Amino acid sequence: MDLLSYRDRRSATPPPRLPGRATTARRLSTAAAVAAMLLAGCGTDTPKAAPHSSGPGVSLAPSATPSLSRSAFAPSATPSSSRSSLAPALTSAATACTNSTKLAGWSNRRLAMLTVAVPVSETSVSDVTSEVSAGAGGVLLFGSKAPTDLGSRLTALKSHVPGKLGLLVMTDEEGGGIQRMSNLVGSLPWPAYMGAHWTPAQIQQNVTKVAKKMAAAQVNMDLAPVVDVDGRNVAPSKTNPDGWRSFSGSTSVVSKAGVAYMNGLRAGGVIPVVKHFPGLGGSTYNSDFGPARTLPWSTLQKVGIPPFTAAIKAGAPAIMVSNNIVPGLGTNPASLSPTAISSELRGKLGFKGLVVTDSLSAKAISAAGFSVPAAAVQALRSGADMVMFDLGGNVSSQTSSIATAITNAVAGGHLSRSRLIDAAGHVLAVRHVNLCS
């Protein structure tokens, strides 16, 4: 009930005699003391009024500090009623702490770092200690043979995370020729084999075994499954990004196999990242090596989108967006397209989880006229939450350049602070981090 608009409905009863000036003063003093105690409810950070967000676990509440005028404490026609409702109302407002109200108190630089996944060799993860210490939201492991003590090395790396908020440690463990740590976790066949020879139950069981070993080695995110619909019986190449990476050329088979793979990872304690939205099957080229186009949007809606829809309905926590241009959805790569991410993936498909870009080091990105830092800003503006780039060159310098570009974009009005807070909130939400606990 609104305390300021409350009116006594017992109009037939004459109003009671108003208290004297001394009584009113005592009530004002008591109410102010109660409010002061209650307004301490959200921790040590004092959040500013936070902008709107639609992400899971990061919905923004009104400011934790309500506006209290003297009239709010004036004697009511029914003093006992207003007095009893005052404390619950203040308590509710004071304790409306969310991840977003907390993130609103962070610096732009710290928010920007949370949206970056830093690449590193799985044989030398300590190389990115400074980036993790600066608040990087994730690390992306590269390599083909993980060290036997990878788990302890990653545990040591995670100890440098500010505030002990955890870290997304991700890799590509798809099966077949795309496996980074099979020597530690066991091998899976190419997805094309799984789709043709295994039932969904068998896919889930075998993936769960691998996922449990990944989690034991402190790897908590897998950039898989691939749910592109592509039945070509070839190895992935410069001209074909899929081939055997796809479960099938059948939309129905891919939908079922993709959900089974995803559930297998989750059952083993690993976060799946469904890729590559809106589907690479039938692409003109591999975007890692140059400009590439998907099938027309009108075709993808019938053939390529259903596996993503099935994954979202099954609770997909994260989706990767491709670097391909989608004819019918604009001229930018999908990872830099607000139409692809905000309108289609978020809007029409209703996806509420983490949106990750494919590598912004891809030649398709530079061919579109974007440097990696500029692409990172455009990806966030378009609705992505986390950006990735390749191992190579000076990782520390590249990470700093990306974070600087993001903070400058916010300062210059080219990227809204509310969008940056929303992205950072999705990064925390996918790991179930609660800043208010």
Residue pairs with C-beta under 8 A, 6 or more apart in sequence:
1 85
1 89
3 72
3 82
3 85
3 86
3 89
4 69
4 71
4 72
6 76
6 81
6 82
7 77
8 15
8 76
8 77
8 78
10 78
15 77
16 77
16 79
18 75
19 27
19 75
24 74
24 75
27 73
27 75
28 70
28 73
31 72
31 73
31 86
32 73
34 86
34 87
34 90
35 68
35 90
38 87
38 90
38 91
38 94
38 95
39 64
39 65
39 90
39 94
40 94
41 64
41 91
41 94
41 95
41 97
42 64
42 94
42 95
42 96
42 97
42 101
42 102
42 436
43 97
43 102
43 435
43 436
45 102
45 105
46 64
46 65
46 105
47 63
47 64
47 101
47 102
47 104
47 105
48 63
48 104
48 105
49 62
49 63
49 104
50 60
50 61
50 63
50 98
50 100
50 101
50 103
50 104
50 418
50 421
51 60
51 104
51 416
51 417
51 418
51 421
52 60
52 418
53 59
53 60
53 100
53 418
53 421
53 422
53 425
54 346
54 352
54 422
55 352
55 385
55 422
55 425
55 426
55 429
56 352
56 353
56 426
56 429
57 98
57 99
57 425
57 428
57 429
57 432
57 434
58 98
58 99
58 100
58 103
58 421
58 422
58 425
58 426
58 428
58 429
59 98
59 100
60 98
60 100
60 101
60 104
60 421
61 96
61 97
61 98
61 100
61 101
62 93
62 96
63 101
64 93
64 94
64 95
64 96
64 97
64 101
65 93
65 94
66 90
66 93
66 94
72 86
76 82
76 83
97 435
97 436
98 436
99 425
99 428
99 429
99 433
99 434
99 435
99 436
100 421
100 422
100 425
102 435
102 436
103 111
103 421
103 424
103 425
103 428
103 435
104 421
106 424
108 406
108 407
108 410
108 411
108 417
108 420
109 403
109 407
110 135
110 162
111 420
111 421
111 423
111 424
112 402
112 403
112 406
112 407
112 410
112 420
113 131
113 134
113 135
113 136
113 137
113 399
113 403
114 135
114 136
114 137
114 423
114 424
114 427
114 428
115 137
115 376
115 380
115 385
115 386
115 387
115 406
115 420
115 423
115 424
115 427
116 131
116 136
116 137
116 138
116 376
116 386
116 387
116 399
116 402
116 403
117 136
117 137
117 138
117 139
117 140
117 168
117 170
117 356
117 386
117 387
117 388
118 128
118 131
118 132
118 136
118 138
118 139
118 140
118 395
118 399
119 139
119 140
119 142
119 388
119 389
119 390
119 391
119 392
119 395
120 127
120 128
120 139
120 140
120 141
120 142
120 391
120 395
121 127
121 141
121 142
121 143
121 391
122 141
122 142
122 143
122 146
122 147
122 150
122 171
122 180
122 181
123 143
123 145
123 146
123 147
125 139
125 141
125 150
125 153
125 154
125 157
126 153
126 156
126 157
127 395
128 136
128 139
128 157
128 395
128 396
129 157
129 160
130 396
131 139
131 395
131 396
131 399
132 139
132 157
132 158
132 160
132 161
132 167
133 160
133 161
133 162
134 162
134 399
134 403
135 161
135 162
136 167
136 399
137 167
137 168
137 386
137 424
137 427
138 167
138 168
138 169
138 170
138 221
138 386
138 427
139 157
139 167
139 168
139 169
139 170
140 170
140 171
140 388
140 391
141 169
141 170
141 171
141 180
141 181
141 219
142 171
142 180
142 391
143 180
143 181
144 179
144 180
145 181
145 183
146 180
146 181
146 183
146 184
146 217
147 153
148 184
150 181
150 184
150 217
150 218
150 219
151 216
151 217
151 218
154 169
154 217
154 218
154 219
155 218
157 167
158 166
158 167
158 169
158 218
161 167
165 428
165 433
165 435
166 431
166 433
168 220
168 221
168 271
168 386
168 427
168 430
168 431
169 218
169 219
169 220
169 221
170 219
170 220
170 221
170 222
170 223
170 273
171 180
171 181
171 214
171 219
171 221
171 222
171 223
172 178
172 179
172 180
172 222
172 223
172 224
173 179
173 180
173 181
173 182
173 185
173 188
173 210
173 214
173 222
173 223
173 224
174 188
174 191
174 223
174 224
174 225
174 226
174 245
175 187
175 188
175 189
175 190
175 191
175 193
175 194
175 224
176 188
176 189
176 190
176 191
176 192
176 193
176 244
176 245
177 190
177 235
177 236
177 244
178 236
178 245
179 187
179 188
181 214
181 217
181 219
182 188
184 213
184 217
185 210
185 213
185 214
185 217
186 209
186 210
186 213
188 194
188 206
188 207
188 210
190 244
190 245
191 225
191 226
191 244
191 245
191 246
191 247
191 257
191 261
192 233
192 243
192 244
192 245
192 246
192 247
192 248
193 244
194 202
194 203
194 206
194 247
194 257
194 261
195 246
195 247
195 248
195 253
195 254
195 257
196 248
198 206
198 257
200 256
200 257
200 259
200 260
201 260
203 257
203 260
203 261
203 264
204 260
204 261
204 263
204 264
204 267
205 264
206 264
207 260
207 261
207 264
207 265
207 268
208 264
208 265
208 267
208 268
209 268
210 264
210 268
211 222
211 264
211 265
211 266
211 267
211 268
211 269
211 270
212 268
212 269
213 268
214 220
214 222
214 268
214 269
214 270
215 268
215 269
215 270
219 270
220 269
220 270
220 271
220 431
221 270
221 271
221 272
221 273
221 318
222 265
222 270
222 271
222 272
222 273
223 273
223 275
223 320
223 356
224 261
224 265
224 272
224 273
224 275
225 247
225 257
225 258
225 261
225 262
225 265
225 272
225 274
225 275
226 242
226 245
226 246
226 247
226 258
226 275
226 276
227 247
227 254
227 255
227 258
227 274
227 275
227 279
227 307
227 308
227 311
228 241
228 242
228 245
228 246
228 254
228 275
228 276
228 279
228 280
228 281
228 304
228 307
229 246
229 248
229 249
229 250
229 251
229 254
229 279
229 281
229 303
229 304
229 307
230 240
230 242
230 243
230 245
230 246
230 249
230 280
230 281
230 282
231 246
231 248
231 249
231 250
232 240
232 242
232 243
232 246
232 249
233 243
233 244
234 240
234 243
234 244
235 243
235 244
236 242
236 243
236 244
236 245
236 286
237 243
237 286
238 285
238 286
238 288
238 289
239 285
239 286
240 283
240 286
241 276
241 280
241 283
241 286
241 287
241 288
241 292
242 280
242 281
242 283
246 254
246 281
247 253
247 254
247 257
247 258
248 254
248 257
249 281
251 302
251 303
251 304
251 306
251 307
252 306
254 307
255 306
255 307
255 309
255 310
255 311
256 310
258 274
258 307
258 310
258 311
259 310
259 311
259 314
261 272
262 272
262 274
262 311
262 314
262 316
263 314
265 271
265 272
266 272
266 317
271 317
271 318
271 430
271 431
272 316
272 317
272 318
273 318
273 319
273 320
273 354
273 356
274 308
274 311
274 316
274 318
274 319
274 320
275 319
275 320
275 322
275 358
276 320
276 321
276 322
276 324
276 358
277 308
277 319
277 320
277 321
277 322
277 334
277 340
277 345
278 294
278 297
278 300
278 304
278 305
278 308
278 321
278 322
278 326
278 329
278 334
278 340
278 344
278 345
279 294
279 295
279 300
279 303
279 304
279 305
279 307
279 308
279 322
280 294
280 322
280 324
281 294
281 295
281 303
281 304
282 294
282 295
282 299
283 292
283 293
283 294
283 295
283 324
284 292
284 293
285 291
285 292
285 293
286 292
287 322
287 323
287 324
287 333
287 358
287 362
287 363
287 364
287 365
288 323
288 359
288 362
288 363
288 364
289 363
290 363
290 364
290 367
291 325
291 363
291 364
291 367
291 368
292 323
292 324
292 325
292 364
293 324
293 325
293 326
293 327
294 300
294 304
294 322
294 324
294 325
294 326
294 327
294 334
295 303
295 304
295 327
296 327
296 328
297 326
297 327
297 328
297 329
298 328
300 326
305 349
308 316
308 319
308 345
308 349
309 349
311 319
312 319
312 349
312 350
312 351
316 351
316 353
317 353
317 354
317 430
318 353
318 354
318 355
318 356
318 430
319 345
319 351
319 353
319 354
319 355
319 356
320 355
320 356
320 357
320 358
321 334
321 335
321 340
321 341
321 345
321 355
321 356
321 357
321 358
321 384
322 333
322 334
322 335
322 358
323 333
323 334
323 335
323 357
323 358
323 359
323 360
323 362
323 364
323 365
324 333
324 334
324 364
325 331
325 332
325 333
325 334
325 364
325 368
326 334
326 337
326 340
329 337
329 339
329 340
329 344
330 337
330 339
330 340
332 368
332 378
333 364
333 365
333 368
334 340
334 341
335 341
335 357
335 358
335 360
335 365
335 375
335 379
335 382
335 384
336 365
336 368
336 370
336 375
336 378
336 379
336 382
337 382
338 381
338 382
338 383
340 382
341 355
341 382
341 383
341 384
342 382
342 383
345 351
345 355
345 383
346 352
346 355
346 383
353 426
353 429
353 430
354 385
354 386
354 426
354 427
354 429
354 430
355 383
355 384
355 385
355 386
355 426
356 384
356 385
356 386
356 387
356 388
357 375
357 379
357 384
357 386
357 387
357 388
358 388
359 388
359 389
359 390
360 370
360 372
360 375
360 376
360 379
360 387
360 388
360 389
361 372
361 389
361 390
361 392
365 372
365 375
370 378
372 389
372 398
372 401
372 402
373 398
373 401
373 402
373 404
373 405
373 406
374 405
375 387
376 387
376 402
376 405
376 406
377 405
377 406
377 409
377 414
377 415
379 387
380 387
380 406
380 409
380 415
380 419
380 420
380 423
381 409
381 414
381 415
381 419
384 423
385 422
385 423
385 424
385 426
385 427
386 423
386 426
386 427
387 402
389 398
389 402
406 415
406 420
409 415
410 416
410 417
410 420
428 435
